[in-house]
Amino acid sequence: MAIDVKKMTHVEVAQLWEQRSEIFKSSEIDLRDNQEIDSSGIAFLVQWAKSNGNRLTVYNASENVKSLIKTFKLSPLFVIAER
C-alpha cells in the first residue's frame, strides 16, 4: 500500500491513523518525498514500529527525521537505510 508521506504533521497523521490497519502491515516506509514532519509524524512512525515487533525500516530519511529520532532516543525502533 502506497501512502502519501509528503507531509506528516498532525493534520495528515489524523488521516493516516484511520488507515493504520493497512499501513502497519508493511515493515518499511520510504520517506524520499517527505517535505515536512512534526512530532505527530514521528509518533505515528513509533506506533508503526511497535506494531511490527519494535522495528521499522525507514528509507531515505531526511536529516530532520534522523535528528528527531536521535533527539527522542528512538533509534532502537528504526533501521535507517537508503535505496
C-alpha positions in Angstrom: 0.0 0.0 0.0 1.5 3.3 -1.1 0.9 6.1 1.4 1.3 9.9 0.8 4.1 11.0 3.1 4.8 14.4 1.6 3.6 15.9 4.9 3.4 14.0 8.2 2.0 16.7 10.5 -0.9 16.4 13.0 -3.4 17.0 10.2 -2.1 14.3 7.9 -1.4 11.8 10.7 -5.0 12.0 11.8 -6.0 10.8 8.3 -3.2 8.2 8.2 -4.3 6.9 11.6 -7.7 5.9 10.2 -5.8 3.6 7.7 -3.3 2.2 10.2 -4.5 -1.4 10.0 -3.5 -1.5 6.3 -0.4 0.8 6.6 1.0 -1.1 9.6 1.1 -4.4 7.6 4.3 -3.2 6.0 7.6 -3.2 7.9 9.1 -0.4 5.8 8.5 3.2 4.7 10.2 5.3 2.1 10.4 9.0 3.1 12.0 10.2 -0.2 9.1 12.5 -0.9 8.7 13.8 2.7 8.8 17.5 2.9 7.5 18.1 6.4 7.3 16.1 9.6 6.5 17.0 13.1 6.2 15.2 16.4 2.9 13.7 15.4 4.6 12.2 12.3 7.4 10.7 14.5 4.8 9.4 16.9 3.0 7.7 14.0 6.2 6.1 12.9 6.8 4.9 16.5 3.4 3.3 16.7 4.1 1.7 13.3 7.4 0.3 14.6 5.8 -1.0 17.8 3.1 -2.8 15.7 6.0 -4.6 13.9 7.9 -6.0 16.8 9.6 -2.7 17.6 11.3 -2.4 14.2 10.5 -0.3 11.2 12.9 0.2 8.2 12.9 3.8 7.1 14.3 4.5 3.7 15.6 7.9 2.6 15.0 9.7 5.8 15.9 13.4 5.8 18.4 14.8 8.2 15.4 16.3 10.1 13.9 12.9 10.6 17.2 11.4 11.6 17.7 14.2 14.1 14.2 13.8 15.6 14.8 10.0 16.0 18.1 10.7 17.7 16.8 13.5 19.9 13.9 11.4 21.2 16.2 8.4 21.6 14.1 6.3 19.3 17.0 4.7 17.4 16.3 1.2 18.6 12.9 1.2 16.9 14.2 2.1 13.4 16.6 0.8 10.8 17.6 3.9 8.7 18.5 2.8 5.2 18.9 4.2 1.7 17.6 2.9 -1.6 
